[in-house]
Amino acid sequence: MTRIRVLLADDEAMVRAGVRAILSADGGIEVVAEAGDGREAVELSLLHRPDVALLDIRMPRLDGLAAGAEIRRALPDTAVVMLTTFGEDEYVARALSGGAQGFLLKAGDPRELMAGVRAAAEGGAYLSPQVARRVINELEGGRLARASAARTRVAALTAREREVLGLVGAGLSNAQIARRLHLVEGTVKSHVSAALGRLGVPNRVLAAIVAYEAGLVDPDAG
């Protein structure tokens, strides 16, 4: 079985040890490198090319948000997941706009950590429940205006791209979408990339929000 290769970056050694212990309990996940600051995280990512870069936000030399953006630009196949004690809206928005595919709080359930890493590695996205509630509440605040704008945006997609986008919004990975639509995974990846490009969003999380606002998400699709 192929293991999910993870780079772990946090400036506190004890935190790194704890996170490594949690991830090591999952036989399908391997921590291949550890970094103590953001610049080292970028350098080690370029060296090891991990499947997932798990980054703290507040780190010396280069913070996790900037490091994650650099990693996404240099290694588009490496998923970035933020792991932090800070859940403020500003950090969530900056992380997602920078291309992060997940946002996890250190105070969360250890199972969330493993689920988030697995979801990101499989091409999906994951928000801790606390963060997800905050995002949904924000969406509800201007729901009608957002829905109208989202429907206009998705109108530019092909019928197949809209179908795939709806499944992305339901939280399915590329492999799950491929099985659902009887397509090869590479074709699904192409549809997802095309949809992100047409919508002008950098990652699946923001694409999923557009799908949700446009009414494309079937609650029974997950």
C-alpha positions in Angstrom: 0.0 0.0 0.0 1.3 3.4 -1.0 1.8 5.7 2.0 0.8 9.3 2.1 4.0 11.3 2.5 3.7 14.3 4.8 6.0 17.2 5.5 5.3 18.7 9.0 6.3 22.2 9.9 5.9 23.8 13.3 8.4 25.9 15.3 7.6 24.0 18.6 9.4 20.7 18.8 6.9 19.2 21.3 4.0 20.1 18.9 5.8 18.4 16.1 6.4 15.3 18.2 2.7 15.1 19.2 1.5 15.5 15.6 4.0 13.0 14.3 2.8 10.5 17.0 -0.8 11.0 15.9 -0.1 10.6 12.2 2.2 7.6 12.8 -0.7 5.8 14.4 -2.2 5.6 10.9 -0.2 3.0 9.0 -1.0 4.7 5.7 0.7 8.0 6.6 4.4 8.7 6.8 6.1 11.9 8.0 9.0 12.2 5.6 10.5 15.5 6.9 10.1 18.1 9.7 10.7 21.8 9.6 11.0 24.4 12.4 10.2 27.5 10.3 8.5 28.4 7.1 11.5 28.9 4.9 12.8 25.4 5.9 9.4 24.0 5.1 9.6 25.3 1.6 13.1 24.0 1.1 12.3 20.5 2.4 9.2 20.4 0.3 11.2 21.0 -2.8 13.6 18.3 -1.7 11.1 15.6 -0.6 8.1 16.6 -2.8 5.5 15.3 -0.2 1.9 14.5 -0.9 0.8 16.9 1.9 2.5 19.8 3.6 1.1 20.3 7.1 2.0 23.8 8.2 1.6 25.8 11.3 0.6 29.5 10.6 2.9 31.4 13.0 6.5 30.5 12.3 9.7 32.4 12.1 11.5 33.5 8.9 8.4 32.8 6.8 4.9 32.3 8.2 2.9 29.2 7.2 0.5 31.1 4.9 3.4 32.5 2.8 5.2 29.2 2.9 2.0 27.4 1.8 1.6 29.7 -1.1 5.2 29.2 -2.3 4.8 25.4 -2.0 1.6 25.4 -4.0 3.2 27.5 -6.8 6.3 25.3 -7.0 4.7 22.0 -6.3 1.1 22.0 -7.6 0.7 18.3 -6.8 1.5 18.9 -3.1 -1.6 19.7 -1.0 -1.3 22.3 1.7 -3.1 21.9 5.0 -2.9 24.5 7.8 -2.7 23.3 11.4 -2.9 26.1 14.0 -4.3 27.3 17.3 -5.7 30.3 15.6 -9.2 30.1 14.1 -9.8 33.7 13.3 -11.6 34.5 10.0 -8.6 36.4 8.7 -6.4 33.4 8.8 -9.0 31.1 7.3 -9.6 33.5 4.4 -5.9 34.0 3.7 -5.2 30.3 3.9 -7.9 29.4 1.4 -7.1 32.2 -1.0 -3.5 31.1 -0.9 -4.4 27.6 -2.2 -4.7 25.6 1.1 -6.9 22.5 0.9 -7.5 22.2 4.6 -7.6 24.2 7.8 -7.3 22.3 11.1 -7.2 23.5 14.7 -4.7 22.0 17.0 -7.4 21.7 19.7 -9.4 19.5 17.4 -10.0 15.7 17.6 -6.9 13.7 16.5 -9.1 11.9 14.1 -9.7 15.2 12.3 -6.0 15.5 11.7 -5.8 12.1 10.0 -9.0 12.7 8.1 -7.8 16.1 6.9 -4.4 14.8 5.7 -6.2 11.9 3.9 -8.7 14.2 2.2 -6.1 16.6 1.0 -3.9 13.8 -0.3 -6.8 12.3 -2.3 -7.5 15.7 -4.0 -10.3 16.7 -1.6 -10.6 19.4 1.0 -11.1 19.5 4.7 -12.1 22.1 7.3 -12.3 21.4 11.0 -15.9 21.5 12.1 -15.4 24.8 14.0 -14.0 26.5 10.9 -16.6 25.0 8.7 -19.4 26.4 10.9 -17.8 29.9 10.7 -17.6 29.7 6.9 -21.2 28.5 6.6 -22.4 31.3 8.9 -20.6 33.8 6.8 -22.2 32.4 3.6 -25.7 32.6 5.2 -25.2 36.3 5.9 -25.5 37.4 2.2 -27.0 34.2 0.9 -29.3 35.6 -1.8 -26.8 38.0 -3.4 -24.1 35.3 -3.3 -26.4 32.7 -4.8 -27.2 35.0 -7.8 -23.5 35.8 -8.3 -22.5 32.1 -8.0 -25.2 31.0 -10.6 -23.8 33.5 -13.0 -20.3 32.2 -12.5 -21.2 28.5 -13.0 -23.2 29.3 -16.1 -19.8 29.5 -17.9 -19.0 25.9 -17.1 -19.9 22.9 -19.3 -22.6 20.6 -18.1 -20.0 18.0 -17.1 -17.9 20.6 -15.3 -21.0 21.7 -13.3 -21.7 18.0 -12.5 -18.2 17.5 -11.2 -18.3 20.8 -9.3 -21.4 19.7 -7.5 -19.6 16.6 -6.3 -16.6 18.6 -5.3 -18.9 20.7 -3.2 -20.3 17.5 -1.6 -16.7 16.7 -0.4 -15.9 13.9 -2.8 -12.3 13.3 -3.9 -11.3 12.9 -7.6 -11.3 9.1 -7.2 -14.8 9.1 -5.7 -16.1 11.3 -8.4 -14.5 9.1 -11.1 -16.3 6.1 -9.6 -19.6 8.0 -9.3 -19.5 9.2 -12.9 -17.8 6.2 -14.4 -14.8 8.3 -15.6 -11.1 7.8 -15.3 -9.5 9.8 -12.5 -7.4 11.8 -14.9 -10.5 13.0 -16.7 -12.0 14.1 -13.5 -8.8 16.0 -12.6 -9.0 17.8 -15.9 -12.6 18.8 -15.3 -11.8 20.1 -11.9 -8.8 22.1 -13.1 -11.0 23.6 -15.9 -13.7 24.5 -13.5 -11.3 26.2 -11.1 -9.9 28.1 -14.0 -13.2 29.3 -15.3 -14.4 30.2 -11.8 -11.2 32.0 -11.0 -10.6 30.2 -7.7 -7.3 28.7 -6.6 -8.5 25.6 -4.8 -11.3 23.1 -4.2 -12.4 24.7 -1.0 -13.4 27.9 -2.6 -14.8 26.0 -5.6 -17.0 24.0 -3.2 -18.3 27.3 -1.7 -19.3 28.5 -5.2 -21.0 25.1 -5.8 -22.9 25.4 -2.5 -23.9 29.0 -3.2 -25.1 28.1 -6.8 -27.2 25.2 -5.5 -25.2 22.5 -7.2 -24.6 20.5 -4.1 -26.8 17.5 -3.6 -26.9 16.8 0.2 -27.3 13.1 -0.6 -24.2 13.0 -2.9 -21.6 12.4 -0.2 
